[in-house]
Amino acid sequence: MKSLTEHLWFETPHRRDYLNVTVAVEQLVRKSGVQEGLCLVNAMHGD
């Protein structure tokens, strides 16, 4: 079974902000080689 785990870090100018991570996620799914299944994107945050 193929899988891939990546941790992406982003810094934003405001405490609350929106980031479009679609392109980064698409590239990682291609890199993983997974053809079928689920992709979990978990937005963790720190203080």
C-alpha positions in Angstrom: 0.0 0.0 0.0 1.4 3.4 -1.0 1.3 6.4 1.4 3.0 9.7 2.0 3.2 12.0 5.0 4.4 15.6 4.6 4.3 18.5 7.0 3.9 21.9 5.4 4.6 25.1 7.5 3.1 28.5 6.6 3.5 31.8 8.2 0.7 34.4 7.7 0.7 38.1 8.3 -2.4 37.9 10.5 -3.5 35.6 13.3 -6.4 34.4 11.1 -5.9 34.0 7.4 -6.8 31.9 4.4 -4.3 30.0 2.3 -5.0 28.1 -0.9 -3.0 24.9 -0.5 -4.6 23.1 -3.5 -1.6 23.2 -5.7 0.8 22.0 -3.0 -1.6 19.1 -2.1 -2.0 18.1 -5.8 1.8 18.0 -6.2 2.1 15.8 -3.1 -0.6 13.4 -4.2 1.2 13.0 -7.6 4.5 12.5 -5.7 3.0 9.8 -3.6 2.0 7.7 -6.6 -1.4 6.9 -5.0 -4.0 6.4 -7.7 -7.1 5.9 -5.6 -8.1 6.7 -2.1 -8.4 9.5 0.4 -6.3 12.5 1.1 -6.3 14.0 4.6 -5.3 17.6 5.0 -5.3 18.6 8.7 -4.9 22.3 9.6 -3.0 22.3 12.8 -2.2 25.6 14.5 0.1 26.9 17.1 0.1 29.9 19.4 
